[in-house]
Amino acid sequence: MERLAQRLEVAQRALTSLVALVSEPYSTVVRDASIQRFEYTVEAVWKAAKAVLADRYGVDVASPKAVVRAAMENGLLTEEQARLALAMVDHRNLTSHTYNEALADEIFAALPAYRALMQDWLGALLRS
């Protein structure tokens, strides 16, 4: 249980750090910092979901996409949220290529929807 609480706390802190950049005026530095924070927030949230699934639902899955699917199957995400979460994982996997300006702009443009999704998902994890 302690490990689960730690995973949830790390995810909350990561998400808070991502949300903190929302009020900053746009610049390439803010864009790049947002993408970096997005990257580690996605990691923290899916790992928290993995821990919740194992601890509270007896579901053992190992990859981010399997965690998303299991979260949907166990009522922690809607089907629409799961589709968005799968796209978010794909974008997270592309973050090492954000030297490509068009890709960086694409990921940055998707961040508001991803932030909202992760807030909802983390809320569902905390309530479960």
C-alpha positions as CSV (number, residue, x, y, z in Angstrom):
1,M,0.0,0.0,0.0
2,E,2.9,2.4,0.7
3,R,4.2,1.9,-2.8
4,L,0.8,2.7,-4.2
5,A,0.5,5.9,-2.1
6,Q,4.0,6.9,-3.3
7,R,3.0,6.3,-7.0
8,L,-0.1,8.4,-6.6
9,E,1.8,11.2,-4.9
10,V,4.5,11.3,-7.6
11,A,1.8,11.5,-10.2
12,Q,0.0,14.3,-8.4
13,R,3.3,16.3,-8.1
14,A,4.2,15.7,-11.8
15,L,0.7,16.8,-12.9
16,T,0.9,19.9,-10.7
17,S,4.3,20.9,-12.3
18,L,2.7,20.5,-15.8
19,V,-0.3,22.5,-14.9
20,A,1.9,25.3,-13.5
21,L,3.1,26.1,-17.0
22,V,-0.4,26.8,-18.3
23,S,-0.3,30.5,-17.3
24,E,3.1,31.2,-18.8
25,P,3.1,33.1,-22.1
26,Y,4.1,31.1,-25.1
27,S,7.7,30.8,-26.0
28,T,9.8,28.0,-27.4
29,V,11.3,27.6,-23.9
30,V,7.8,27.2,-22.3
31,R,6.8,24.8,-25.1
32,D,9.9,22.7,-24.6
33,A,9.5,22.8,-20.8
34,S,5.9,21.8,-21.1
35,I,6.7,18.9,-23.4
36,Q,9.4,17.7,-20.9
37,R,6.9,17.9,-18.0
38,F,4.3,16.2,-20.1
39,E,6.8,13.3,-20.7
40,Y,7.4,12.6,-17.1
41,T,3.8,13.2,-16.1
42,V,2.6,10.6,-18.5
43,E,5.1,8.2,-17.0
44,A,4.0,8.9,-13.5
45,V,0.3,8.7,-14.2
46,W,0.4,5.4,-16.1
47,K,2.6,3.9,-13.5
48,A,0.2,5.1,-10.8
49,A,-2.6,3.5,-12.8
50,K,-0.6,0.3,-13.0
51,A,-0.2,0.2,-9.2
52,V,-3.9,0.9,-8.6
53,L,-4.9,-1.8,-11.1
54,A,-2.6,-4.3,-9.3
55,D,-3.5,-3.3,-5.8
56,R,-7.2,-2.7,-6.0
57,Y,-8.3,-4.8,-9.0
58,G,-5.8,-7.6,-9.1
59,V,-4.9,-6.8,-12.7
60,D,-1.2,-7.1,-13.6
61,V,-0.2,-5.3,-16.8
62,A,3.2,-4.1,-17.8
63,S,3.0,-1.5,-20.7
64,P,1.4,1.9,-20.9
65,K,-1.1,0.9,-23.5
66,A,-2.1,-2.3,-21.7
67,V,-2.6,-0.1,-18.5
68,V,-4.9,2.2,-20.5
69,R,-7.0,-0.7,-21.8
70,A,-7.2,-2.2,-18.3
71,A,-8.1,1.1,-16.8
72,M,-11.0,1.4,-19.3
73,E,-12.1,-2.2,-18.7
74,N,-12.2,-1.5,-14.9
75,G,-14.1,1.8,-15.2
76,L,-11.2,4.1,-14.5
77,L,-11.4,5.6,-18.0
78,T,-14.3,5.9,-20.5
79,E,-13.9,4.6,-24.0
80,E,-13.4,8.1,-25.3
81,Q,-10.8,8.9,-22.6
82,A,-9.0,5.6,-23.4
83,R,-8.7,6.6,-27.0
84,L,-7.2,9.9,-26.0
85,A,-4.9,8.2,-23.5
86,L,-3.6,5.9,-26.3
87,A,-2.9,8.9,-28.5
88,M,-1.2,10.6,-25.5
89,V,1.1,7.6,-25.0
90,D,1.9,7.7,-28.7
91,H,2.8,11.4,-28.4
92,R,4.8,10.7,-25.3
93,N,6.8,8.1,-27.2
94,L,7.6,10.8,-29.8
95,T,8.9,13.3,-27.3
96,S,12.5,12.4,-28.0
97,H,12.0,13.7,-31.5
98,T,10.8,17.2,-30.5
99,Y,13.8,18.8,-32.2
100,N,11.4,18.6,-35.1
101,E,9.6,21.9,-34.7
102,A,6.4,20.7,-36.3
103,L,6.2,17.7,-34.0
104,A,6.9,19.9,-31.0
105,D,4.2,22.3,-31.9
106,E,1.8,19.4,-32.5
107,I,2.4,17.9,-29.1
108,F,2.3,21.3,-27.4
109,A,-1.1,21.9,-29.0
110,A,-2.5,18.6,-27.7
111,L,-1.3,19.4,-24.1
112,P,-4.6,21.0,-22.9
113,A,-6.6,17.9,-23.7
114,Y,-3.9,15.7,-22.2
115,R,-3.7,17.7,-19.0
116,A,-7.5,17.5,-18.6
117,L,-7.4,13.7,-19.3
118,M,-4.6,13.1,-16.7
119,Q,-6.5,15.2,-14.1
120,D,-9.6,13.1,-14.6
121,W,-7.7,9.8,-14.7
122,L,-5.7,10.6,-11.6
123,G,-9.0,11.7,-9.9
124,A,-10.5,8.3,-10.7
125,L,-7.4,6.5,-9.4
126,L,-7.6,8.4,-6.1
127,R,-11.3,7.7,-5.7
128,S,-11.0,4.0,-6.5
